[in-house]
Each structure stands twice: as C-alpha cells, then as structure tokens.
C-alpha cells in the first residue's frame, strides 16, 4: 500500500455551496425546532392548568396519551435542534443523525396511524390526543402543507451531498482519493 494513503485527511473540506445548503437546512430546522418547542410547551401548559380537552368523557386517558405524545415530541424537537446545530457548523456527518431522526419520525407517525385503527376506545383516545399532542413536530412535518415533504426531501438532499462530497484529501501530495480512483489536484 502506498505510504501517501496513510496520511488521509479524516475531515475533508466540502465545497462552499454544499456548506451553504447544509447551513440553510440547519437554519430552517432550528427555526422549526424552536417553533415546535414553543407549541408543545404552550399547549402542555394549557392542558396542565385545565384547558378543556377533546373527548371529555375520556379526559384521564386523553391526558395520559397527550403527555406521552408531548414528551415524544419534545425528544424529537430537541434532537432536531441538535442536528440543526451540526448542519449550521457545516458537518457532513450531521446528515446521518438527521436521516435517522426523520426515519424515526416516519415510524412514529405510522405507529399513531395504526393506533387510530385498533379499536374504538384506544383509537378515540389516540385520535383526541394526536391533534394537540403532536404540535411540537407539526411545523417540521407540515412545512409545505404536504406531510413529510420537507423532512424527506431535505434528508435525501443531505445524504446525496454527504455521499457525493465524502472524498478523502491527501494533504501532502495534493491528491484526492474517491473510492478506488486517485486524482491529482491542480494548484
């Protein structure tokens, strides 16, 4: 093996426009996370002080479902804020945690849809809590009014850019290694 390959830079620089795209996604995600946190906390406070809930005959169960959904939403919103910070720093590796977050969110949404169909009691409780318990993730999920359009498109863009610009730079020789092919960079 060539000795120059042992000196591969583990943190290659991405083109400036890629970092601008990542920072834009990070900015949008940070704003959506903060807005979602506000919605979740504001709604949670209202429910705690006794604001009326949907399905008044099931109030204790709806309160529990609401509390669980709000906690899950706060975890998602917090994670979204952490990945947004990674994007704002221009880290290509933030794309992996962001993709995992979006996929978990899709799974969470799918589980809620299945709970709606279980049966009369549980379905009613989950449906009543969903509208108010998921306000934390609502800005992120429904940004362009089409559910999951922004999260899925931004996840795909982040992954494509990360995969495309995950090249390895060899600092001393001015060489770039992409896959099994080595290219000489001109200075």
KEKE-3310 file (N, C-alpha, C; in steps of 0.2 Angstrom, whole numbers, plus 5000, padded with zeros to 4 digits):
npx = (5004:5002:5012:5008:4994:4991:4991:4979:4967:4955:4944:4938:4937:4921:4914:4910:4897:4890:4891:4884:4871:4869:4870:4858:4848:4850:4847:4833:4829:4832:4824:4811:4812:4813:4801:4792:4795:4790:4776:4773:4776:4768:4755:4756:4757:4744:4735:4739:4735:4722:4714:4701:4699:4698:4686:4678:4673:4683:4694:4704:4712:4715:4723:4734:4738:4741:4751:4761:4763:4767:4779:4787:4787:4794:4807:4809:4810:4820:4831:4831:4835:4848:4854:4852:4861:4873:4872:4872:4886:4891:4894:4896:4893:4882:4871:4869:4863:4852:4845:4842:4834:4823:4818:4814:4804:4795:4792:4786:4775:4768:4765:4756:4746:4742:4737:4726:4717:4715:4705:4689:4690:4704:4708:4700:4705:4718:4717:4710:4721:4731:4730:4733:4744:4754:4759:4772:4780:4773:4776:4788:4784:4773:4778:4777:4764:4762:4762:4777:4785:4795:4804:4808:4813:4823:4831:4835:4842:4853:4859:4863:4872:4881:4886:4891:4901:4910:4924:4941:4955:4972:4984:4998:5002:4993:4983:4968:4957:4945:4934:4941:4949:4962:4965:4974:4976:4975:4985)
npy = (4994:5011:5023:5037:5036:5033:5045:5051:5064:5065:5073:5080:5094:5101:5108:5126:5129:5117:5118:5129:5125:5115:5123:5131:5121:5118:5130:5132:5120:5123:5134:5128:5119:5126:5133:5122:5118:5128:5128:5115:5116:5127:5122:5111:5117:5124:5113:5107:5117:5116:5118:5114:5098:5088:5075:5074:5064:5055:5060:5057:5047:5053:5064:5057:5050:5062:5068:5058:5059:5072:5072:5063:5071:5082:5076:5073:5086:5092:5084:5087:5100:5098:5091:5102:5111:5104:5104:5118:5120:5115:5102:5087:5075:5076:5073:5060:5057:5066:5060:5047:5053:5058:5046:5039:5048:5046:5032:5034:5042:5033:5023:5029:5031:5018:5015:5022:5014:5003:5000:5005:5012:5014:5020:5031:5038:5040:5047:5059:5064:5066:5078:5088:5084:5082:5094:5099:5093:5097:5109:5105:5093:5097:5108:5113:5111:5098:5083:5078:5082:5092:5086:5073:5077:5086:5077:5068:5076:5080:5068:5064:5074:5072:5060:5062:5071:5066:5064:5059:5069:5070:5077:5080:5077:5083:5076:5068:5056:5046:5034:5020:5027:5038:5055:5068:5084:5101:5115)
npz = (5000:4996:5004:5005:5006:5019:5025:5025:5026:5038:5039:5027:5016:5011:4996:4996:4992:4996:5010:5012:5008:5018:5030:5027:5028:5041:5048:5044:5051:5064:5067:5065:5075:5087:5086:5086:5099:5106:5103:5109:5122:5126:5123:5132:5144:5144:5145:5157:5166:5165:5153:5142:5135:5120:5118:5131:5139:5141:5148:5158:5151:5139:5143:5148:5136:5129:5136:5135:5121:5120:5127:5118:5107:5112:5113:5100:5095:5102:5097:5084:5085:5089:5078:5069:5073:5071:5056:5055:5058:5047:5046:5037:5043:5050:5043:5044:5057:5056:5046:5052:5062:5055:5049:5061:5065:5054:5057:5070:5066:5058:5067:5076:5066:5065:5078:5078:5071:5079:5088:5095:5109:5112:5099:5099:5110:5106:5094:5099:5107:5097:5089:5098:5105:5096:5092:5093:5083:5072:5064:5058:5051:5043:5035:5021:5019:5014:5021:5027:5017:5017:5027:5021:5008:5012:5019:5010:5001:5009:5012:4999:4996:5006:5003:4990:4992:5001:4999:5000:5005:5002:5011:5009:4996:4987:4982:4978:4984:4978:4981:4973:4965:4961:4960:4954:4961:4954:4957)
capx = (5000:5006:5013:5004:4987:4991:4990:4972:4963:4949:4939:4939:4933:4916:4913:4907:4890:4887:4890:4878:4865:4869:4868:4851:4844:4851:4843:4826:4827:4832:4818:4806:4813:4811:4793:4789:4796:4785:4769:4772:4776:4762:4750:4756:4755:4737:4732:4741:4731:4714:4711:4697:4702:4693:4683:4678:4671:4689:4699:4711:4716:4717:4728:4740:4741:4743:4758:4766:4765:4771:4786:4790:4788:4800:4813:4811:4812:4827:4835:4831:4839:4855:4856:4852:4867:4878:4871:4875:4893:4894:4896:4893:4891:4875:4866:4867:4859:4846:4841:4839:4828:4817:4815:4811:4798:4790:4789:4781:4768:4765:4763:4750:4740:4740:4734:4719:4713:4715:4698:4685:4692:4711:4708:4697:4710:4724:4715:4709:4727:4735:4729:4736:4750:4759:4760:4779:4783:4769:4779:4793:4781:4769:4781:4775:4757:4761:4765:4784:4788:4802:4809:4810:4817:4830:4835:4838:4847:4858:4863:4866:4878:4886:4889:4895:4907:4914:4930:4947:4960:4979:4987:5005:5003:4988:4979:4961:4955:4937:4933:4947:4952:4966:4965:4979:4973:4980:4986)
capy = (5000:5017:5027:5043:5034:5033:5052:5054:5069:5062:5079:5083:5100:5101:5114:5131:5129:5112:5120:5134:5121:5112:5128:5133:5116:5119:5136:5130:5115:5126:5138:5124:5115:5131:5134:5116:5118:5133:5125:5109:5119:5132:5118:5107:5122:5125:5107:5106:5122:5114:5119:5108:5093:5084:5069:5075:5058:5051:5065:5055:5043:5058:5067:5052:5050:5069:5068:5054:5062:5078:5070:5061:5077:5086:5072:5074:5093:5093:5080:5091:5106:5096:5090:5108:5114:5101:5107:5125:5120:5113:5095:5082:5069:5078:5070:5053:5058:5069:5054:5043:5056:5058:5039:5038:5052:5042:5027:5036:5044:5027:5019:5033:5029:5011:5015:5025:5009:4997:4999:5011:5015:5017:5024:5038:5042:5042:5052:5065:5067:5067:5085:5093:5081:5082:5101:5100:5091:5099:5114:5101:5088:5100:5114:5115:5108:5091:5079:5075:5084:5095:5082:5068:5080:5088:5071:5065:5081:5080:5061:5064:5079:5069:5054:5064:5075:5062:5062:5060:5073:5068:5084:5082:5076:5087:5071:5067:5049:5045:5027:5017:5030:5043:5060:5074:5091:5106:5121)
capz = (5000:4996:5011:5005:5008:5026:5028:5023:5030:5040:5039:5020:5015:5006:4993:4999:4991:5000:5017:5012:5008:5025:5034:5026:5031:5049:5050:5044:5056:5071:5067:5066:5081:5092:5085:5089:5106:5109:5103:5113:5129:5127:5124:5138:5150:5144:5147:5164:5170:5165:5147:5141:5131:5116:5121:5138:5143:5141:5150:5161:5146:5134:5146:5148:5129:5127:5140:5131:5114:5120:5128:5112:5103:5114:5111:5093:5093:5105:5093:5078:5086:5089:5071:5066:5075:5066:5050:5055:5058:5041:5047:5033:5047:5053:5038:5046:5063:5053:5042:5057:5065:5050:5048:5067:5065:5050:5061:5075:5063:5056:5073:5078:5062:5066:5084:5076:5068:5083:5091:5097:5114:5110:5093:5101:5114:5102:5089:5103:5109:5092:5087:5102:5107:5091:5090:5093:5077:5067:5060:5054:5047:5038:5032:5014:5019:5012:5026:5027:5011:5018:5030:5017:5003:5015:5021:5003:4998:5014:5011:4992:4996:5010:4999:4984:4994:5006:4996:5005:5003:5005:5012:5007:4989:4984:4979:4981:4983:4978:4980:4972:4960:4964:4955:4956:4961:4951:4962)
cpx = (5004:5006:5009:4996:4986:4990:4984:4969:4956:4943:4940:4934:4928:4916:4909:4899:4886:4886:4885:4871:4864:4867:4861:4847:4844:4847:4836:4824:4827:4826:4812:4806:4810:4803:4789:4789:4791:4778:4768:4772:4770:4756:4750:4754:4747:4733:4733:4736:4723:4711:4707:4700:4696:4691:4682:4676:4678:4695:4705:4715:4719:4723:4734:4743:4744:4750:4763:4768:4769:4778:4790:4791:4794:4807:4814:4813:4819:4832:4836:4835:4846:4858:4856:4859:4873:4878:4874:4883:4896:4896:4893:4890:4884:4870:4864:4862:4852:4842:4838:4833:4822:4814:4812:4804:4793:4788:4785:4775:4765:4762:4756:4744:4738:4735:4727:4715:4712:4708:4695:4688:4699:4711:4705:4702:4716:4722:4713:4716:4732:4735:4733:4743:4755:4761:4768:4782:4779:4772:4784:4789:4777:4771:4778:4768:4756:4765:4772:4787:4795:4806:4812:4815:4824:4834:4839:4844:4854:4862:4866:4872:4883:4890:4894:4901:4911:4920:4936:4952:4967:4983:4993:5006:4998:4984:4972:4959:4948:4936:4940:4951:4956:4966:4971:4975:4978:4980:4987)
cpy = (5006:5021:5033:5042:5034:5039:5055:5058:5066:5067:5083:5089:5099:5108:5119:5130:5123:5114:5125:5130:5118:5117:5131:5128:5117:5125:5135:5125:5119:5131:5134:5120:5120:5133:5128:5116:5123:5131:5119:5112:5123:5127:5114:5111:5123:5119:5106:5111:5121:5116:5113:5104:5090:5078:5069:5069:5053:5055:5062:5051:5048:5062:5063:5052:5056:5070:5064:5057:5068:5077:5068:5067:5081:5083:5074:5081:5095:5090:5084:5097:5104:5095:5097:5112:5111:5103:5114:5125:5118:5106:5090:5076:5070:5075:5063:5053:5061:5064:5049:5046:5056:5051:5037:5041:5048:5036:5029:5038:5038:5023:5023:5031:5022:5011:5018:5020:5003:4996:5005:5015:5018:5021:5031:5042:5044:5048:5059:5068:5069:5075:5090:5090:5081:5089:5103:5099:5094:5104:5110:5097:5092:5107:5117:5112:5101:5087:5076:5077:5087:5090:5077:5071:5082:5083:5068:5070:5080:5073:5061:5068:5076:5064:5057:5068:5072:5060:5063:5064:5070:5074:5085:5081:5080:5082:5070:5059:5048:5038:5023:5021:5036:5049:5065:5080:5096:5112:5127)
cpz = (5000:5002:5011:5007:5015:5029:5025:5028:5032:5040:5032:5020:5010:5002:4997:4998:4995:5007:5017:5012:5015:5030:5033:5029:5039:5051:5050:5050:5063:5072:5069:5073:5087:5092:5088:5096:5109:5109:5108:5121:5131:5128:5130:5144:5150:5147:5155:5168:5169:5159:5145:5135:5126:5120:5128:5142:5144:5144:5153:5156:5141:5137:5146:5141:5127:5130:5136:5124:5115:5122:5122:5108:5105:5113:5104:5091:5096:5100:5086:5079:5086:5082:5067:5067:5071:5059:5049:5055:5052:5041:5042:5037:5050:5049:5041:5052:5061:5050:5047:5061:5061:5049:5055:5067:5060:5053:5066:5072:5061:5062:5076:5073:5063:5073:5083:5074:5073:5086:5094:5103:5113:5105:5095:5105:5111:5097:5093:5105:5103:5090:5091:5105:5102:5088:5089:5086:5071:5062:5055:5049:5041:5035:5026:5013:5016:5017:5024:5020:5012:5022:5026:5011:5006:5017:5015:5001:5003:5013:5004:4993:5000:5006:4993:4986:5000:5003:5001:5002:5006:5005:5008:4999:4985:4980:4982:4979:4984:4976:4979:4967:4963:4958:4958:4955:4958:4956:4957)
residu = (UNK:UNK:UNK:UNK:UNK:UNK:UNK:UNK:UNK:UNK:UNK:UNK:UNK:UNK:UNK:UNK:UNK:UNK:UNK:UNK:UNK:UNK:UNK:UNK:UNK:UNK:UNK:UNK:UNK:UNK:UNK:UNK:UNK:UNK:UNK:UNK:UNK:UNK:UNK:UNK:UNK:UNK:UNK:UNK:UNK:UNK:UNK:UNK:UNK:UNK:UNK:UNK:UNK:UNK:UNK:UNK:UNK:UNK:UNK:UNK:UNK:UNK:UNK:UNK:UNK:UNK:UNK:UNK:UNK:UNK:UNK:UNK:UNK:UNK:UNK:UNK:UNK:UNK:UNK:UNK:UNK:UNK:UNK:UNK:UNK:UNK:UNK:UNK:UNK:UNK:UNK:UNK:UNK:UNK:UNK:UNK:UNK:UNK:UNK:UNK:UNK:UNK:UNK:UNK:UNK:UNK:UNK:UNK:UNK:UNK:UNK:UNK:UNK:UNK:UNK:UNK:UNK:UNK:UNK:UNK:UNK:UNK:UNK:UNK:UNK:UNK:UNK:UNK:UNK:UNK:UNK:UNK:UNK:UNK:UNK:UNK:UNK:UNK:UNK:UNK:UNK:UNK:UNK:UNK:UNK:UNK:UNK:UNK:UNK:UNK:UNK:UNK:UNK:UNK:UNK:UNK:UNK:UNK:UNK:UNK:UNK:UNK:UNK:UNK:UNK:UNK:UNK:UNK:UNK:UNK:UNK:UNK:UNK:UNK:UNK:UNK:UNK:UNK:UNK:UNK:UNK:UNK:UNK:UNK:UNK:UNK:UNK)
# end
